[in-house]
Amino acid sequence: MNRLLLLLCCTLAIGGVPSQNSKSAPPEIVKTVGVFTAPIAIEVFSDFQCPSCKLLYEKTLRPLTDDYVAKGKVYLVHRDFPLPQHAHAREAACYACAAGRIGKYEAACDVLFRQQEAWAADGKVADTVCNVLSPSEAKQVRALAKDPQIVASVDHDLQLGAAAGVQKTPTMVITYKNQRYPVTGAVNYDLLRRFLDQLLTK
Amino acid sequence: MNWRRSVVVILRLALGAVFVYAAWSKLRQSWLLFAMAIDAYGLLPQWAVITLARALPWLELVLGILLLSGLWLRQAATFATALLVMFFAIMLRSYAKGLQIDCACFGFGEAISLKTLLRDGLLVLSSMALTALAFRRSECSAETIARPT
């Protein structure tokens, strides 16, 4: 039900075309969830190989999606911020973006975070992502991951992060009424929920 | 004014200003932002995180005002040193563990780094020096340090 609602939100956000199925969609649309006109926007700068990012994704972003994004209160934007000390983070970001191009971003994120320890140790990023795709999708994603446009979208996110003053991952930049609030670390969902409610009642 | 008194005045004014600025940078934002930053250190249960997030900025403000005014200098300097040593130890622990978190020292968005550790270390040393000088009654009493004639 939630996924259906999210798909509907994405559809509304880009004027009737499901962004995740559109090959020509701009890179930033591939990784957004929710309604663009939601009062609060949250940009999440994240690294697939960072343990705190895994924690944030699993313990905070999932309930946030159900409680706020699906209800049109928050527009969530995933930004890749692979750190140089993580050997496979950049490759993982490219594969997730490539999966996003065929509408499988969420599935790629899920598996990359769930199996983080395994692929971080053996470097089998492509296999990890492709295991949750059909053979034809996997073939497409393997090719797309090397597409210069995908690589450029990761670089673009890195530049946006640097411009926003991001130093560590995960960093969330919460924007409400043109006011930006940077929040670093695997934020406790209950505190984040209270903060968002406080913003919404302002 | 002898050199010791001058040093005490400079240290207490500098530390007082730092504490007032630290308090202002937190109080001008929602306390929940500070609560999230404290929570990221992973040291306290949620009730303690909430209590600390609400109380600490006010405590910093009072301490800053006391240092600036010179009232109860010995007590204020001792408490400031204890507080700064605690902050420094927690930051050092987080840095050593490789935690990717916000320092939350002066507002939000500044990650713990060597720079923040050096800055906090310098504050600890300054506060220790101020406390030691404030207790040197043989040279000049705390009252005369606080309120030079």
Chai-1 contact restraints between the chains, C-beta under 6 A:
chainA,res_idxA,chainB,res_idxB,connection_type,confidence,min_distance_angstrom,max_distance_angstrom,comment,restraint_id
A,S52,B,Q100,contact,1.0,0.0,6.0,A-B,restraint_1
A,G165,B,G109,contact,1.0,0.0,6.0,A-B,restraint_2
A,Q167,B,A111,contact,1.0,0.0,6.0,A-B,restraint_3
A,K168,B,Q100,contact,1.0,0.0,6.0,A-B,restraint_4
A,K168,B,A111,contact,1.0,0.0,6.0,A-B,restraint_5
A,T169,B,Q100,contact,1.0,0.0,6.0,A-B,restraint_6
A,P182,B,F108,contact,1.0,0.0,6.0,A-B,restraint_7
A,P182,B,G109,contact,1.0,0.0,6.0,A-B,restraint_8
A,V183,B,M36,contact,1.0,0.0,6.0,A-B,restraint_9
A,T184,B,I101,contact,1.0,0.0,6.0,A-B,restraint_10
A,T184,B,D102,contact,1.0,0.0,6.0,A-B,restraint_11
A,G185,B,A40,contact,1.0,0.0,6.0,A-B,restraint_12
A,G185,B,I101,contact,1.0,0.0,6.0,A-B,restraint_13
A,V187,B,M36,contact,1.0,0.0,6.0,A-B,restraint_14
A,N188,B,D39,contact,1.0,0.0,6.0,A-B,restraint_15
A,L191,B,L32,contact,1.0,0.0,6.0,A-B,restraint_16
A,L191,B,A35,contact,1.0,0.0,6.0,A-B,restraint_17
A,L191,B,M36,contact,1.0,0.0,6.0,A-B,restraint_18
A,L191,B,D39,contact,1.0,0.0,6.0,A-B,restraint_19
A,R194,B,L32,contact,1.0,0.0,6.0,A-B,restraint_20
A,F195,B,L32,contact,1.0,0.0,6.0,A-B,restraint_21
A,Q198,B,S30,contact,1.0,0.0,6.0,A-B,restraint_22
